[in-house]
Each structure stands twice: as C-alpha cells, then as structure tokens.
Amino acid sequence: DDLATEIPRSLLLGFSSSDDSVIKKLNKKKWKRHLSSSVLQGFTCTKVTSLRKVHIKNLIKACRRKGRQKVILKETQLTCMYNYIKGESDVASYSLYPPDVLLYYDYSLVTQVACRSYFVELADADFSVFSSVLSYKRATLFANARSCLGITSTTLTEDNISVLGNMCCTLDGSYIMNSHSSILEKLKHCSDLTSVQAAATETLLLGGTTTYGAPSTWSEQTLDDLGILPLYLTETFYAEFNKVTNECTVGMITQVVISDDTFPFDYDDVTQFNCCLSATIVKDNLAAITDKVDQEEYLTIVLMKLREVGFPPDRKEKVQVLGPASRVATNDDINMWNITKIDTLCALMDSSDGEWDPDMAKAIISKYLSKAGNSLGSAELNCIGGANLCSLDTSVLSAITSDALSKADALTVSNCTLEKKKVLFPIAKVAFSGTTRSTIDGTTYQLMENYLGKQVCTHTHTHTQTPHLERQSGKTLQ
C-alpha cells in the first residue's frame, strides 16, 4: 500500500471492465491527492465507454474534491458526465457530484423546494469554464438563482452572497456596489474581473463601509488581505495609501500632547508618529519626548527629526537629554555631538538608557578624549563602566593611571579580550598594592579581583597564604 503512491500515472491508465478485480484492489490503495486528481482529469467519454455504468458513475463522484485538491475538468468532460448521470435516481443529490457538473443540469428538473440546496452546491463551481457557445448559461443561472432566493433588487444580502458563491464573479457592477461587503471575499477568488467589476469593487472599498475599514486605516496588511483585487484597482485606490503614509490623521504632536500622561500611546502606529511629529517640536521638547519614548523605531524617528533641523553641535545640553535615543545614533550623529565635558560623557554612558554597541561606545569616548586636557580619570572610568571600557584600544587603556584606577569604582572587565586584560592587570596591581611584587595579600587581591583572568596564572601561587580568598575567584584563575 505504501508503494502505491510511487506508481507513475501512465501505468494507471487503460484498465477495462474485464479488469474489475484489479480496479477494486487499486481503489483500496493509499493515493496521493495530486496523483488521483491528475488521473481523474483524464476522464473522457471515449475512455470510459469500456467501463460499466456503475464504475463510470463512481468515477464521476470521485471527481468531486470539495475541501481537497480540485479536479480541473473541461466543458466536454462535464457535459459528458452529466449525460451519464442525468437519468440516475440520485441525480438530485447535488452534494454527490462535482459542482462544475451542476452547471450543465437541466434546471427545469430542480424543484422550488430543493433549489436552494442546488445553488449552495453550485457555489463552488468555476463559472469561467463555459465556452462561448454556452456562455449564455451564466445569465440563465443567475436569473434562476434570483427566482429561487427571492432577490428583487441589486442589493444582495450576506446570505444571498453566501449561497451564490462563485456566481458573484458573473455579476455586473451595480450588484457589487450595492451589496453586502462580503461580496469582496467572493470576488477575491474570481479568475478574472472586468473593468466594470473592478471599478465597482474600488467604489465599494473607498466607501469605507467594508470589513477593510476606512481608507485612512489601510496598511500593507490591507493589500495582503485583499488578495488579487489590488491588481485590478486604479491609482485612486493606491493614492489612499499615500495619504496614510504622508498625512497625520491622529493629530499633530504638540507640547501639550507630549505632556499628557497618555503620550505616546495614542500613536501606536509608527507611521502616524512620524507624520504627526515635526522636527521643530523635537528640537524644542527633546527632553520631554525622550523621557517617554523608548521603542527603537520611534527613537529612530526622533533622531531623524533632529537631523532635519541640524543638531546644534555647540549645545551639549541637547546631547545630555538624548537618553535612549542616543542608542540608535550613527557615527555621523556622534561626529556632530559636543562631547567635551564629563557630564555629557556620563549622560551618554548612563546604563539605564540601554547598552552601547562597542563601536559606538568607542566613538563617543574617543571624541571626549580628543579634547585637549581630557583623560580617563576616576570620574570618567566610573561613568564609562567596565563593559564600555573594553571597547577601547589597548593604546588608550595603557594611558590609564594607577591613581585613577585606584579611586574608581570596581569595574567589571570580564568582556575584555585577553590582550586588554594584560594591559589593565599591571595597572591594577600597582593601584591596589602599591608594588609590582608578585606576592599580594588578601585585601589587595579582592580589590584586584575584577582585573584578573587566565593570563595571570603566574600570580596564583602567591595567593595561597590568603585563606579568605573567594572560591569563585579561584575558579577564574584555574
């Protein structure tokens, strides 16, 4: 059974009524859906003449693929199928046969009582299958549907549309414009739309009463949800997306708006935040904005607005209030900043605003040090912190004095490379022991602990006389 799905399609053809036992065995096998559909698509009146009628009927029923891969059949196949079943006792059991076959039924045999069930099953049919010779049937079928469902105007209800299904693809513009918006869901599955249908679809959408909402709320997701429909719509439709992108519809952001407790929650769409925020407002209210805005994409917009007005390079107080917005800055931004005072450096290095990318941290500290007279003293080291200190080159680290390191807070430099730790260790040894001797006491060891690493194994044997050393530190030195 498991190997049945590997049988080529060509080997499944040509069985006759004399092979009845073989066909029964084959039918019990496990078939791939695409394979069985491909075989069924080969149905022709010529090929089935050698089969018994009961087998032909079963084959026709097998072509029904509701909820599974549809069997694509042509008009000649469908009319042939109908001719085989039209005299059967279950011909009115519409759910047994392929929806496309129902297109060719003699509607005079469909009773008024059963007409709704007929159209419910017909809803899944492909109305584009009609040839030019039989294309008149589309209009005839809709006329019969109107009579069955009691439709007396161009306004179709949600229930009408649900029953009609794919027949909606045959309707003219007046029905599309005046009907329940669920008709759009049916039109999304049409193989094609006429220019009149497309224009009516656009009018219905622009009216703003559909499930897709008012044009001002449309987004990229709207385009995805509309399926194929946008392919048929005009510039008028797409202009609405430009309005959403380029116009503020929520309300301009002012000083009063910023001071409100709900700011920036009313601007949950980042596009609207961008449209409603002017560069002047950012420049004049930078501290208040950065105090409330913390999402990266919003902070990027704040920094972009500052660039528009030209960030004042001589205004260090502006740099100091950048807060989290500083973390989305580029090297070009940093080059414009005034970072000459230690309070500015400390404001930028504030860990509560987020971690710095090592390259950006290096750029900021380097700009501060480029000012004559600035150095990495104890105050600077406390501002920078160990993690950001590790972003600096060894040539810069080697300039740190033992006095500065001794007066600084404990710096965690675990993320420093081995090469950088080798530079910091001797500075720390002098800073905390006042000597370059290899033997140090326990107190000195604890002060130096953050600067120790695997590279200082030569010093571990000197610590055996300090029994109060922490076990964790010992592990670091192993």
CORCORZI-V803966 format. One record per helix or strand of 3 or more residues. SS is the DSSP state (h for helix, s for strand). FROM is the first residue (numbers start at 1). LEN is the number of residues. Records with the same first field share a line. If there is no record, write none. Layout:
SS: FROM-LEN ; FROM-LEN
//
This chain:
h: 4-3 ; 9-4 ; 17-11 ; 33-8 ; 45-4 ; 53-10 ; 75-11 ; 94-3 ; 99-4 ; 107-3 ; 115-8 ; 127-3 ; 136-14 ; 158-13 ; 173-6 ; 183-5 ; 195-12 ; 215-3 ; 220-6 ; 229-4 ; 235-12 ; 255-5 ; 270-7 ; 279-6 ; 286-7 ; 296-14 ; 316-5 ; 323-6 ; 331-6 ; 342-7 ; 351-3 ; 358-12 ; 378-12 ; 394-4 ; 402-6 ; 418-16 ; 442-10 ; 454-10 ; 471-7
//
